[in-house]
Structures are given as structure tokens and as C-alpha cells.
């Protein structure tokens, strides 16, 4: 997984959709700190969570990662 692109894409999509980290976290069933960690490249989501992220933003895996 390209962590840099994922982090940039996640934050851009979240902001464009008008979601806070806390709101996205609630939709995904994770903590706000987890979303923050993804956006700062500290860690990355598992594939199941990535699939839910793609669904929320109506994006493909490829678009999220490339």
C-alpha cells in the first residue's frame, strides 16, 4: 500500500465531503486517533476497513492508493 498517497487521498476526500476525523471514525467504528494516525502515515487500515473507506467515498482501491 502506498501509505503517502493513501494518507493524502483520505484527508482530501474527508475534507471535501465535510467530515471531521471524529465523524469518519464513527462511520468506520474506529477511534478519531486511528483516523488521525492514518492521515499522518503512522499506520494504515486493514483491507476490510479500507474497503469500507472506499465505499464511504465511492472510490476504488486503486484511486485510494495511487
FIBA-314572 format. One record per residue: residue number from 1; residue in one letter; chain; x, y, z of N, C-alpha, C in turn. Coordinates in Angstrom, 3 decimals. Atoms other than C-alpha are relative to their C-alpha. Layout:
# FIBA-314572
PT     i   aa   ch       n_px       n_py       n_pz      ca_px      ca_py      ca_pz       c_px       c_py       c_pz
PT   NUM    A    A          X          Y          Z          X          Y          Z          X          Y          Z
...
# end
This chain:
# FIBA-314572
PT     i   aa   ch       n_px       n_py       n_pz      ca_px      ca_py      ca_pz       c_px       c_py       c_pz
PT     1    X    A      0.843     -1.178      0.000      0.000      0.000      0.000      0.887      1.239      0.000
PT     2    X    A     -0.730     -1.258      0.041      1.321      3.420     -0.901     -0.539      0.891      1.116
PT     3    X    A      0.493     -0.696     -1.182      0.967      4.998      2.546     -0.102      1.498     -0.198
PT     4    X    A      0.019     -1.447      0.199      1.782      8.526      1.428     -1.220      0.395     -0.816
PT     5    X    A      1.157     -0.327      0.839     -0.826      8.580     -1.339     -1.301     -0.283      0.742
PT     6    X    A      1.208      0.320     -0.744     -3.392      6.859      0.859     -0.305      1.106      1.000
PT     7    X    A      0.208     -1.031     -1.023     -2.929      9.406      3.654     -0.483      1.303     -0.634
PT     8    X    A      0.400     -1.234      0.688     -3.177     12.342      1.242     -1.411     -0.118     -0.559
PT     9    X    A      1.323      0.212      0.582     -6.210     10.896     -0.534     -1.085     -0.041      1.074
PT    10    X    A      0.979      0.114     -1.069     -8.002     10.038      2.690     -0.350      1.375      0.549
PT    11    X    A      0.260     -1.324     -0.571     -7.608     13.519      4.130     -0.741      0.888     -1.000
PT    12    X    A      0.648     -0.837      1.018     -8.568     15.245      0.863     -1.465     -0.390     -0.182
PT    13    X    A      1.376      0.458      0.170    -11.688     13.110      0.449     -0.846      0.314      1.228
PT    14    X    A      0.731     -0.280     -1.241    -12.693     13.519      4.087     -0.382      1.477      0.071
PT    15    X    A      0.246     -1.441     -0.048    -12.353     17.307      3.929     -1.006      0.404     -1.073
PT    16    X    A      0.915     -0.334      1.093    -14.126     17.503      0.557     -1.434     -0.404      0.324
PT    17    X    A      1.330      0.482     -0.364    -17.038     15.543      1.997     -0.521      0.706      1.255
PT    18    X    A      0.418     -0.765     -1.172    -17.148     17.876      5.013     -0.061     -0.803      1.275
PT    19    X    A     -0.023      0.845     -1.187    -16.386     15.168      7.545      1.185      0.338      0.893
PT    20    X    A     -1.120     -0.102     -0.935    -14.306     15.597     10.668      0.609     -1.390      0.156
PT    21    X    A     -0.594      1.303     -0.284    -11.930     12.851     11.695     -0.912     -0.809      0.908
PT    22    X    A      0.888      0.692     -0.936    -14.345     12.008     14.514     -1.227     -0.570     -0.708
PT    23    X    A      1.170      0.484      0.735    -17.300     11.709     12.128      0.348     -1.204     -0.872
PT    24    X    A     -0.428      1.143      0.808    -15.379      9.431      9.775      0.275     -1.197      0.893
PT    25    X    A     -0.300      1.083     -0.943    -14.155      7.386     12.718     -1.276     -0.690      0.459
PT    26    X    A      1.270      0.576     -0.446    -17.725      6.900     13.931     -0.607     -0.881     -1.088
PT    27    X    A      0.542      0.799      1.114    -18.843      5.682     10.499      0.748     -1.316     -0.176
PT    28    X    A     -0.835      1.190      0.199    -15.961      3.205     10.423      0.099     -0.882      1.237
PT    29    X    A     -0.103      0.775     -1.235    -16.216      2.042     14.033      1.409     -0.042      0.554
PT    30    X    A     -1.357     -0.122     -0.544    -12.713      3.209     14.925      0.070      1.305      0.785
PT    31    X    A     -0.155     -1.245     -0.754    -11.374      5.999     17.112      0.488      1.132     -0.906
PT    32    X    A     -0.510     -1.169      0.726    -10.589      9.516     15.939      1.509     -0.061     -0.082
PT    33    X    A     -1.466      0.128      0.000     -6.980      8.828     16.901      0.469     -0.932     -1.109
PT    34    X    A     -0.350      0.925      1.081     -6.934      5.952     14.409     -0.040      0.713     -1.342
PT    35    X    A      0.088     -0.753      1.254     -8.125      8.189     11.567      1.165      0.975     -0.100
PT    36    X    A     -1.137     -0.920     -0.016     -5.501     10.749     12.581      1.296     -0.729     -0.327
PT    37    X    A     -1.209      0.792      0.267     -2.824      8.041     12.535      0.097     -0.380     -1.464
PT    38    X    A     -0.016      0.310      1.435     -3.830      7.030      9.011      0.415      1.219     -0.796
PT    39    X    A     -0.269     -1.217      0.760     -3.694     10.620      7.810      1.423      0.522      0.201
PT    40    X    A     -1.381     -0.428     -0.254     -0.253     11.174      9.352      1.005     -1.115     -0.274
PT    41    X    A     -0.860      1.105      0.444      1.145      7.896      7.987      0.629     -0.794      1.142
PT    42    X    A     -0.498      0.764     -1.136      1.661      6.387     11.452     -0.337     -1.476     -0.168
PT    43    X    A      0.429      1.373      0.259     -0.284      3.284     10.494     -0.980      0.024     -1.159
PT    44    X    A      0.940      0.082      1.120     -2.693      2.074      7.851     -1.132     -0.959      0.363
PT    45    X    A      1.133      0.881     -0.313     -6.098      0.383      7.857      0.211     -1.398     -0.577
PT    46    X    A     -0.003      1.334      0.593     -6.594     -3.305      7.275     -0.868      0.038     -1.258
PT    47    X    A      0.701      0.000      1.277     -8.142     -4.331      3.976     -1.519      0.089      0.151
PT    48    X    A      1.443     -0.100     -0.237    -11.648     -4.734      5.405     -0.398      1.456      0.247
PT    49    X    A      0.280     -1.409     -0.284    -11.556     -1.179      6.754      0.231      0.847     -1.242
PT    50    X    A     -0.255     -0.725      1.246    -10.036      0.080      3.520     -1.191     -0.138     -0.949
PT    51    X    A      1.174      0.202      0.846    -12.990     -1.437      1.670     -1.155      0.880      0.466
PT    52    X    A      1.064     -0.865     -0.517    -15.388      0.444      3.966      0.297      1.466     -0.309
PT    53    X    A     -0.391     -1.368      0.348    -13.431      3.678      3.392     -0.328      0.271     -1.461
PT    54    X    A      0.290     -0.153      1.432    -13.688      3.175     -0.365     -1.494      0.132     -0.238
PT    55    X    A      1.442     -0.059      0.141    -17.414      2.605     -0.023     -0.554      1.349      0.444
PT    56    X    A      0.463     -1.300     -0.505    -17.961      5.759      2.042      0.266      1.109     -1.005
PT    57    X    A     -0.386     -1.063      0.922    -16.143      7.895     -0.511     -0.269     -0.346     -1.466
PT    58    X    A      0.298      0.455      1.354    -17.309      5.927     -3.574      1.246      0.043     -0.885
PT    59    X    A     -1.291      0.053      0.692    -13.702      5.347     -4.635      0.448     -1.451     -0.138
PT    60    X    A     -0.568      1.339      0.165    -11.898      2.291     -5.948      1.264     -0.122      0.855
PT    61    X    A     -1.259      0.229     -0.711     -8.951      0.693     -4.162      1.135      0.731     -0.716
PT    62    X    A     -1.083     -0.600      0.779     -6.719      1.910     -6.973      0.042      1.518      0.188
PT    63    X    A      0.042     -1.446     -0.166     -7.903      5.503     -6.657      0.454      0.433      1.389
PT    64    X    A     -0.415     -0.338     -1.370     -7.329      5.481     -2.906      1.505     -0.146      0.181
PT    65    X    A     -1.389      0.351     -0.257     -3.843      4.030     -3.170      0.985      0.599     -0.998
PT    66    X    A     -0.910     -0.512      1.036     -2.421      5.593     -6.343     -0.150      1.496     -0.167
# end
